[in-house]
Amino acid sequence: MQLRTERGWTQSDLVEKMYLSQRSISKIEKGECTLSNLILLADLYEVSTDYLLGRSAERRFITLGLDPLTTDIIEQLNLFTTAEKEILLKHLKLSNALKSGETTTV
């Protein structure tokens, strides 16, 4: 409920966003939730399932010791096409080569 109210959403808003009944939303907020709905909620609120279950104080699941900014960048990269990713990779390689003073082509 806290995440819903932080966004200014009502239970009716969740009914529309999750394609569930008002009764189902009410049950979810009382702790009666299926795994599929838990995953849907985590995606909707952009938090980890562990956060929703109270197993973590961290709202987002951060792997490999990545900082939140890097995690945000990676999440945005998932929206890129393969061609866009290849262009970005070339740009990053060129930028790093220039910083290190390399004269080889990237």
Buried (B, 14 or more C-beta within 10 A) or exposed (E): EEBBEEEEBEBEEBBEBBEBEEEBBBBBBEEEBEEEBBEBBBEBBEBBBBBBEEEBEEBBEEEEEEEEEEBEEEEEEEEEEEEEEEEEEEEEEEEEBEEEEEEEEE
